Amino acid sequence: MTLALIDYGAGNLHSVHNALKAAGAANVAVTADPSIVKTAERIVLPGVGAFAHCMEALSAIGSMIEALESRVMHDKVPFLGICVGMQLLADAGVEHGTTQGLGWIGGTVQAIKPAEGLKVPHMGWNDVKPVSDVPLIETGEAYFLHGYHFDVTNFADKLAVTNHGGELVAAVGRDNIIGVQFHPEKSQAYGINFLKRFLEWRP
């Protein structure tokens, strides 16, 4: 099984690669080559930084978005977005002006509103609570680092939540697509076990 870990200059590639290997992935291709993406049996899109920068970097790789849409939306291979890689699934993000996202999961990426006594960005360990019976997300604690959150349009696409001065989306998904706001690669046993379930997932 070939897993394509997308390299577009905006992801924590080394740590994600190591976590995937620790979870049992035998053939991880760290790649910016759309032709490899088109034959991959699983795809992981990491992401750190600003929504606009990440979307621009992904768009700058010729035919990459087309390859992703072909493999994920048409061929229905399992897809995982991590942190900003999850946020890019949205219709748009408002950081540094409005930027169009991939539009695979309806919603917008908005700034977290600071609550009294709590800091933004939301950083550190926090609870992950599934909101429905989903195969990949389990109750536990994971590591978060984000100042923006995914405001999901359809409740059915919301898979899990966390709380930081109010409810924030921790995971979204539909069909063969899942995205997590937390960092599995920084979430120790909880994160590795999540990645193991992703590698075994047959949506």
ABEGO torsion letter per residue (X at the ends): XBBBBBBAGABBAAAAAAAAAAAGBABBBBBABAAAAAABABBBBBEBEBAAAAAAAAAABBGAAAAAAAAAAAAGBBBBBBEAAAAAABABBABGEBBBBAGABBEBBBBBBBBBGBBOBBBEBBBBBBABBBAABBBEBBBBBBABBBBBABAAABABBBBBGEBBBABBEBEABBBBABBAAAAEAAAAAAAAAAAABBX
